[in-house]
Amino acid sequence: EEAGGPARVGAVVHAALAAYAAVLAREARETDERGAAEVFAEAAGLANLPPAEARDAAEVWALAIAQVVRDWPPGAKVEHRVALDAAGDVVGWDSPSCRWRSIIDLAYEREPGRWVVCDWKTGRLLVEGGALCPQLRAYAWALSRDLATGMEGATLVLRYVRMGIVQRADVGATEIAAWPERVAPEVERIARAERDGV
């Protein structure tokens, strides 16, 4: 992800999406225009963005509402937190044994054993590797250790909100199980970036 202003804009949009998902779940609705406006205003206000970034965030938020919200079915996990120890076991978010923490933008079981794992990109940069990037592979593996212990496969999705681009890749359980060793260096990099707020 890009640093500076784009990163702050992305943080606001992600926070607003999590809050909006909570509103929809609480009120058992599929959409709520007033709720969407309120959660975005609160997230943007808490971030105290400079005017130009606030305008940019509002534009990205409008795109996100048009594109992203249609991605999640009832019961989907939005901004789902996963924390794992060195053995790959789920631990508490603040556990001292936690080796890796991450927040998965969207995850849901499309059909028994088949999951969708989605990451929303709010910047202007394309991710090397597309939907098979180490970040999404690590997310799928983490999810298989957490909510989706019977995962038979997953569809990895990258949605570039600003550009309206969607990249997808289907992977099987064997591939997911083999990923820890392959993605360990990237997991460490992501963990450091998230700890440092990058």
Helices and strands as residue ranges (DSSP letters): H 5-27, H 33-47, H 51-67, G 69-71, E 77-85, E 98-111, E 114-121, G 130-132, H 134-145, E 153-160, E 165-172, H 173-196
